[in-house]
Amino acid sequence: MTSSYSGEQTNSESEDNGTEVSQTSQPEGIQVEEMQTEATTLKPQGEAFTSGQMEFQIEDVDMESEASEQHGLILMQGGLGLTKPPKDEDWENAKEIYLMDNELTVLPENPRCPKLSALFLQRNYKLRTIPPSFFDHMPTLQILNLSRTGCRPKLEELKQLESNVVVIPCGVISTLSQLEELNIDVDPDDERWDACVEAIVNEVCTLKRLETLKFYFPRLELLRKIQMNIPSLFNFRFIVGRHVKRLMSRVPPDVEIELERWERCLKYINGVGVPREIQKVLQHATAFFLDRHASIKKISDFGNRNMEDLKCLVIGECNEVQVIIDQEDDSNEVVSEKIVLGSLEYMYVYYMKSLWSIWEGSVQRNSLCLLKSLTLVTCPQLTTIFTQGLLANLCNLEELKVEDCPSINNLVSFEISAEHKASDFLPNLKKISLHYMPGLVSISGGLHIAPKLEWLSFYNCPNLKNPLIDEVSTQDLKKIKGERSWWEALEWSNGCPDYLDEIFVQIDILDC
């Protein structure tokens, strides 16, 4: 059962709600009154969504599939980990194709699909483009779901996907007593959302079976209304704060995709202080994006205990932040017993003009012990990355990227003893990228790191002149990227080893 509504005739979109044909040409379309009476019959798979045009849809996948089996082939290949699309002949015979939750990176150039009416590609995070002629032979396509992919086709050219929908009337959402998933995507500049969001929040609070919620809270007090429901949500994606659209985002697409991976994500925008409402949601979040906070000086001000379940942390354009974690900052906890960010796997920090250190104070064992990827971009005051205690904990770090941090002279900021020189640190580090680092004179100050290193990349590091083999292992090294002039100017005691010269590759400026 499907239905969609909006205030004006629009081209269909590629959000979570999929895309529908016009009600005038879609016989199974139902009016608002019908939806209200039928909503309680939805099975657990029933889903409701809204998109940037404030559209609304209910779907029951089981009911649609049963009906379609009577009229054509259904190709069910969702969640199989596919990296390549089905064969051309499979596309040709299918009426519905389900390819969601795979790892597709490409689609067929020009599949012939004379019968295809529904195509589900959602949550193929690696899918970034659609071939120009992909839709040329899909004359009957009516439903298209490209949510949580990196591609946006020219949907205005898909004539069969035009819709005529109307704004959701008040009181409809609260009647969907069996609803389990609700996704609402809106334009942050849309005044209609400001006018109706509080009423919608009140309705959402009545949905006792809700397990998944995607929602934009333009005001902090609206989040307070729904906090009693949060512990029962298996999945949520919350944006909190006044969101201002920008012509160009400073967040790379890969970071957006990383945030999409995690089941409980909180994005806090243009905030001030440390609201209790945010701290409470953080206790349940697995991903946290702090964007353009106006006053906070340490991320640990949000409370280390509130971030125990975090697996992904993204921080950007918080101009007052000086330190990510201050171990001595939380007076309510015993410093010697604290494990901080013990579940974190991914950290991305960018455009932080006052940040000078990642960690301040003592480091408890197992803090950051699961961290796999660390990226630091455009932090002009940053001088300290790895302290002695922190370095010892990062046994699972696999990828390190530092870019446009001119005050860094080496990655390690402590006095190295003979005992340290006999040890290997960062045992699982495989990839190091150091770009636009004019102050860098050494990778690790003589400390031996990364015994399993496979990939090195350098760009605009004019003062890095010492041979790399003194600091990183070259046993498993497969590629070194850099400027040819820099590589030839390195000061080798006995000349550059042939095996390293063979794996050196001239860097492409587009990679930087």
N, C-alpha and C positions, 0 to 999 in steps of 0.2 A: 504494500500500500504506500503510495507516494503522494505528496502534496507540497506545493511551495507557494509563498505569498510575498508580495512587496508592493510598494506604493506606485511604481511606474514600470513601463515595459523596459526590460533590460536584456542585454546579452547575457547568456549564462556564464557562470564563473567556474574557476577550478578550485574552489574551496572544499571543505569537508562535506558540504551538503550535496556534492555531485552537481548535475545540471539536468534540467527538465525541459521538455517541450512545452509549447503553449497549451494552456488549459483548453483552448478552443479546439485544438487538434489532438488532444490526448484524452481519449474517452474515459480512462480510469481516473482522471483528475477528480477531486471531490471538493466541495465547498467547505467553508469554515464550520458550518453547522454540522455537516456530516462528520468532519474530523473530530469534533468534540464528542460526539456520541460513540465513535468507533475507537477512540484512543485507548480506552481501557482494555481492549482486546489484544493489544500489542503483545507479542511474545518477548522474551528477554533480549532478543536481538534488535528490538525496535530502537531506532536512534533518531534524535532530533538535532538539527543543525541550523545555524544562521551564518550568513556571509557578510561581505562588505556592503551589500545592498540591503542588509537586514532581512534576508530571506529566511524561510523556515521550511523544514522538510522533515517528514517522518518516513522511515524506511523499515520494512520487514524483509530481510534478505531471504528467509526461508520461503515466505509467501511468494516473492517475486521469482525465486528459482523454480518452485513447483510449477508456476504458470508458464515459465519459459520453456521448461522441458517438453511441454506439449507442442511447441511451435518451432523449435530449433535446438541446435547443439549448444550446451553450456560447457565452456572450457574452464575448469576449476584448477588453478595452479598457484593459489595464494599461499604465502608463508613457507615456500619450499627452498628458499635460499638461492633462487635462480639468478645467474649472472648473464644469461642470454635469453632472448625472447623465444616463444614457441616458433615452430616451423611455419612457413608461409601457408601450407595447406591447412594447418589448424586454424589460422586466422580466416581463411576463405569460407569455411563451413560454419563458423561460430555465430550464434545470435547474441550470446553474452560471454565476455571474457573477464576472468577474475585473476589478476596478477599482483594484487597488493601484498605488502610485507615481504618483498624479495630484495635482491641486490642488483637490479638491472641498471646498466649504465647506458645502453643503447636500445633503440626500437627499430623495427624494420623500416626501410626507406619508403616503400610504397605498397603496403599490404592491400590486397583486394578483399574487401569485406562487404559484400552486397547485402548480407543479412544482419550485420552487427548493429545492435541497438543500445548496448551498454558495455562500457569499458572501464574497469576499475584498476587504477595504477597507484593508488595512495600508498604512502610510506615506503616508496622506493627512493630512499634518501640520496642515492648516488646518481639518480637520473637527472641530468641537467639540461638536456636539449631534446627537442622533438624535430625530426626531419621535416623539411619544408613541404614535402608531398605526402606526408604520413596520412592525412585525412582525405586525400583526393578521391579515394574509392570507398568511402563510408557514407553512402547516401542516406542511410536510415539511422545513423547514430543519434541517440536521444539523451543518453546519460553518460557523463564523463566525469571521473573523479581523479584529479591530479594533486590532491592535497598532500602536503609534506613531501613534495618533490621539489627539485630546483628549477623546474621548467614552467614557462608560461606561454602557451601557443597563442596564435592570433584567433581567439575564440569568435571574434566577430565574423570570421569567414565560415563558421560552422552553422549554416542556416537552419539545420534541424534542431539546434540547441537553443533557439530563442524561447524566452519565457514571458508570460504575463502574470505577475504575481502581486500580492497586496500585503500591506503591513500586518504583522501579527496583532490581532486584537488582544486587549488586556483580558486576562483570565484564562487564556487558552493553555499556557504552559502548566499551570497548577492543576489542570484536569488530567494531565498525562501521568496518572498514578503509577504506571508500570515502567516509566521512562528510566533507562539506565545510563544513557549517554546524551549529553547536551553540549554542543560546540557553538559558540557565538563569536564571530569575527566581524568587527565593525570598523569603519573609518573613524579614527580618533577625532576628526574634525566635524563629524556628523552631529549636528545639534539635536537631531531626533533621539540619539542615544542618551544624551544628557537629560532629555525630558522624560524618558521612560525607564531608565536603568534601575532606579530605586524600586519601582513597581515590579520589574522583572526579578530583581534580587529577592523580593518578598515571596514571589511565586516559586522561585527555585528552592527556597528554604523548605517548601512543603513537599518536595519530591523525596520520599523516604527510600526509594530503591536506586537512587542516582549513584553511579559508581565512577563516572567520568564527566568532568566539567572543564570546559574552556571558556574563560570569561575575562572581560576587561572592566576593571573597577577604576573609573576616573577619579574617584574620591576615596580616601582611606576609610572613612566611616562606613562605607558600603561593605567593605571587607569584614567589618566587625559583625554585621548581621548574619553572615554565612559561616562564621567560625565553628559553630556547633556541628556543622555538617562535614567539615573537612576531614576529621579522623576516619570517616566511613568511605571516603573517596579513594579508590584504587589509583586513579589517574586524575591529575589536574594540571592546567596550564593557566596561570593567573598573571595578568599584567595589572599592576597597581600604580596609580599616579597619573598625573596629567601628561599624556603622551602627545608630543608635538611631532608631526610628520616632517621628515627631512628630505632634501633633494638627493642626498647621497649618504648612505649609512657608512660609518667607520667600522662596522662589524663585518668581517669577511663572511661569505656564504658558508664556508666550512664550519665556522663557529655557530652560525644559526642552525646548521644541520646537527651539530653536536648537541645543542640544547634540545632539539627535537627528539633526540634519542631517549631522553630520560622521562620517566613516567609521571613525575611530580615536579613541575617547574614553576618557580616564582620569579617574576621580573619586576623589580621595584625601580621606578623612574622618577627623576627630579624630586627626590625625597629630602626631608630635613629631619635631623635627629634620628632616634632609634625607636620607632613606634612599637608598642607592645603587640599590636595586631600583626605586624610583620614578623616579630620574633616567634609568635605562636605558629604562624604558617611555616616558618623555617624549620620548626621541629619535625615537620612531616615531609619537607621537600628533599628531593634528590638532586635538583639543579637550582642554582641561584644566580641571577643576573642582576647586578647592581649597576645602574646606568645613571650617570650624571647626578650623583648625590651631592648636596650642597654643603654639608657641614661635617660629616663624619671624618675622623682622623685615622681610625684603625678599623679594619673589617671585624676584628674580634670584639668591637663594641656591640655587635649584634648578639654576643654571647656564644662562647665556644660550645657550650652544651647544646645550644639550639641548632648547631651545624653538624651534629654527630653523624647524621645520615647523608650528608651532602656527598655526591660523587662528581659533580661538575660545578665549578665556580668561575664566573665571568665577571670582570670588574672593568668599567671603562669611564673615563672622563669624570672621575671623582677628584676634583682639584685640591681638596684639603687632605686627602689620604696620604699619610707619611709611611705607614707600616701596614703590611697585610695582617700579620698576627703579632700581638704583644702578649707574650706568655704571662707577664706580670700584671696585666691590665685588669683581670677579673678578680676582684678582692673577695668574691663570694666562693671561690674555689681554691682548694689547696694546690699550689703550683706544682709540687713534686708528684702529685697523683694525676695530673691532667694529661689526657691524650687528646690532641687537637687535630681536627680534620683527619681522623684516622680512617675514614672511608673514601676520602677524596681521590679521584683518578685523573681529573682533567682540570687544569687551571690556565685561564687566559686573561692577561692583564694588559690594558692598552690605554694610551693617552692619559697618563697619570703624572701631571707636571710636578707634584710635590713628593712623590714616592721616593724614598731613599733606601729602604731595606725591606726584604721579604719577611724577615723574622727578627724580633727583638726579644732578648731574654733567653733563659734556659730552654732546652728542647727535650721534652719527655720522650722516652723510647716509644716507638710506634706512631708518633705524630707524623702525618703525611707519608706513612709507610707504604700506602697503596698507590701513590701518585705515579701516573704513567706518562703524562704529557704536561710540560710547562712552557708557556709562551709569554714573553715580555716584550711589548712593542711601544716605542716612543715614551720612554720614562727618562727625561733628561737629567734628573737628580739622582737616579738610582746608582748606588755605589756597591751595595752588598747583595749578593744573591745567595751563595752557599756559605753558611757558617759551619764550624766544625761539627756541632751537634746535628745540624740539619742534614749535612752531607752524609753522615753515617746512617740516617734514617731512610734515605732515598734509594733503597735497594731495588725498587721496581720501576724506577724512572726509565722510560724507553726513548723519549724524544724531548729535546731541549731546543727552543728557538728564542734567540735574543736579537732584537732589531731596533736600531735607532735609539740606543742607550749610550750616549757619548761619554758619560762619566765612569763607565766600567773599565778598569784596567786589566782585571782578570776575574774569572768566575768564582774563585775561592778567596774568602776574606778571613784568613787566620794564619798564624805563624806555623809553618810546616816543620815538624821534627823528623829525625831519622826514622822513628817508628812509623810515622805517617807515610814516608816515602817507600816503605817496605810493603805497604798495603795497596790493594786495588779498591777504589771507591766507584760508586755508580756502576755496579756489576752488570746491569741489564741495559745500560744506555747504548742505543744503536744508531741514533741520528742526532747530529749537532748542526745547527744553522746559526751563524753569527754574521749579521749584515749591518752595514752602516755603524760601525763601532770604531771611530777614529782614535779613541783612547786605549783600545785593547793592545796590550803588549805581551800578554801570555794567556793561554787558555786556562791553565789551572795553577800557575805559579810554581811549577815543578812537581806538583802532586800527580801521581799516576792515576788516571781515571779511565773508565769505559773499556774494560778488557774485551768486550764483545762489539765494539764500534764497527758499523758497516758503512756509514755515510757522513761526509763532512761537507759543509758549504760555507764559503766566506765571500764577502763582498764589501769593499770600501773599509778595509781594516789595514790601513797603511803602516801602522806601527807594530803589527804582528810579524816579526821577522825571524823568530827562533824556529828551528826545526820542530815539526809536530810530533815526531817519534819520541821525543823526550817526555811527553805528557800523556799522549793517548796511544792505545794499542793499535797497531796496524795489521795484526794477524788476520782479522776477518774483514778488513776494510775493502769495500768494493768500488767506491767512487769518492773522489775529492773534486769539488767544484770551486772555482775561483777565477779571478782575473789572471790572464797569462802573464802580465807584467809583474804582478805580485808573486806569483809562483816562481818565476825565474829569479826574483830578487831575494828569496829566502836564503838565509845564511847557514848553509850546510857545512859541517866540518870536513866531510869527505865527498861532497857532491851529493846530489839528489839520487837516492836509490832508484834503479831502473823500474822496479815493480811499482813504486809510487808514481813515477812519471807516466807509466802505462795506464793508470786508472784516473789520472787527472783529466778533467773536462773543463773547457772554457765556459764560464758561467754566462747565461743569457740574462740581460738586464731585466727581462720580463719576469724572471724567476724571483726578483728581489722585491 
